[in-house]
Amino acid sequence: MKLARIVLSAAAFCTTLAGALPASAAVLTSVGGSSANLVTDLSTGSNLSFDFDLVNFTPVILNFAVEAADLSAPLLSFNTLVRNLSGLGFAQIDVGLTNITFAQPGTITPTFGTRTAFMNTPTTAFAAFNPAEPAELYFGNPLGLAGQRDWTLDLSGLAVGDSFAIRTAVPEPATYALLAAGLLMVGLSRRRR
């Protein structure tokens, strides 16, 4: 009899504790990209938070599933700390969304470089740096610093079981060299005419 009461009391305590915990953010179902790049999920409550340790510039794709708890307050906070372990600088960062939109833009802050360009649409965010960022950058406010703010994701229109994706890309320096060479060729051909 005492054992049954203890078990029932423990079950009631666990149920109460589970109800007191904040709802989890959308469930991360898979991570795409190079296996050399390390992605650490630090998400809690309605905050999607990640650390990316990039050894190469392969895009990182985070795939999520929506749960019922996410739809009670259809806004999620998103931030990530992107560490540069490549030995080359980040000249820019591009973040794209699939099946979800940004409700509110946040900040993009390099550690040593200077942000020279910034643009965002409902499904994309872009920032360029000069000089290229050699160490790390903050997309949102992963460290809780004054003057920085997280990006807000809008789950409106999604249902339980739907999926969405966040794609983060840091274009390779060779891409810029190829683009610059192409622009130079176009400029020379126009000048010749």
N, C-alpha and C positions, 0 to 999 in steps of 0.2 A: 504494500500500500504506500509506504513512504517512497519507495523507488519510483512508483507511478507519478506521485506528486512532484518529485524532483525532475523527472523527465518532462512533465507538462509545464512546470515552471521554467525550465531551460528552453523549451520550445517557444513559450510565450515571450521570454526575454529576447531570443534571437529574432522573432518576428518584429518585436518593438524596435530593436536595434536596426534591423534592415529597413524599417519604415522611416527611421530618423536619419539615415544616411542620404546624402544628396543623390539624385538620379544620375546615372552614368551618362557620359556624353555618347554620341553615336558610336557604334561598335566598329572598331577597325577590323576589317575582314581579311585584307591582304596588303602587302607592300610590294610594289613593282620597281624594277630598276636593277642596277648592278649589285651583286651580293657583296662587293667590296665596300660599298657605302653602308654605314651603320645607322639605323633608324631606331631611336628610343622613344617609346610612347609614355608620356608623362601626364596623360589626360586624367582629369577628375571632374566630377559634377558636370556642368554644362560648358566646360573649358577643354577644347582640343589643343593639346600642347605636346610638341615634339622636339627632340634634338636630332639634327642630321649631322653626321660626321662624314663629309664627302671626300673620298680618296680620288674619285674621278668625277667628271661632269655629266654622267648619265642622269637623266631626269629621275626624280623620285616620285612615284605615284602611290598615293594613299587611297585605298578603297574602303568605304564605310557602308554599314547597314543602319537604317533608321529603326529605332525602337519606340514603343508607345510613350515612354517617359520623355523622349526627346520632343514630342509634339505638344506637350503641355505648355511649354514656353518655347516657341519655335525659333529661338535665336541661340546660336552657339558662338562662343568666343574661340578664336583661333590664333595661335602664335607658334613660332618655331625659332630655335637658335640654330643657325647654319654655320658649322665649323668648316674651315677650309684646310683640308689635310693633303691637298693635291700638289703643293709646291708652286702653283700658279695662282695669280690673282683672279678674283671674281670681278669682271667688268660690269656685269649686270645680273639681275635675278628676275625670272618670270614665274608667276604663279597663276595657274588656270584652274577653273572650276568646271565640273560636269554635273548636270542635274541639280545644281544649287547655285545661289547667287550671294554676293556680298551685300549685306544690309547696310554696313557702314565701313568706310575705309579706316585702316589703322596706320601705324608708322612702319617705315622700313629704314633701319639705321645701321650703317657700317661702323666697325670699331675704329679703323684707322683711315680709311678712304673718305672721300667726300661724295655725298649723293648729288649728282649733277642733273639727273632727269627722274621724273616720277609721273606715272600715269596709272589710272585705274578705271575700269568699266564694271558693270555688274558681275562679269565672269572672269576678269583678268586683273592682274596687278603687275606693274613693271617698275623697276628702278635701275638706273645706271650709276656707276661709281668711277671717279677719276681722282686720284690714281685707283687702280683696281684694288679691291679689298684682299689683303693677304692673309687675314686671320679668321674673323667671324663676322657675321651680320645677324641682326635681329629683325625678323618679320613679325611685327606686333611687339608685345612687351613680355618676353619670356622670363625676364629677370625682375619684373616689378619695379622698374626705374621710373622716376618722375619725368614727365614730358613725353613718355612713350605710351601708346595705347594698342590694344589688341584689335584685330580685324573681327568683324561680326558676320557670321554666316546665317542666312535666312532659309529655314526649312519649310516655309510656306509652300503649300501645294504638294508636299510629299506625304506618303502614307507609310504605315508600319510595313517593314519589309523592303521598302524602296532603297535604292543605293545611290550614292554620290561619290565623286572622286575629287581629290585635290592633287594637282600635278605641279611640282616645283622643278624648275630647270635653271641651270646656270650654263649658258652657252660657252662652248670651248673657245679659247683664244684664237684657234685656227679659223673659226667661223668668221671672226672679225677681220682677220687678214685677207680671207677670200672675198669678203664683202668689200673691203677697201680696195682691193685689186680690181674688182669688177667696176666699182665706181670710177676709179682712175681711168680704166679703159674707155668707159662711156664718155668721160670728160675729154680725153684725148681725141676720140673720134669726132666729137662735136666741134672741138677746137679746129681740127684739120679741115672740116667742112666750112 
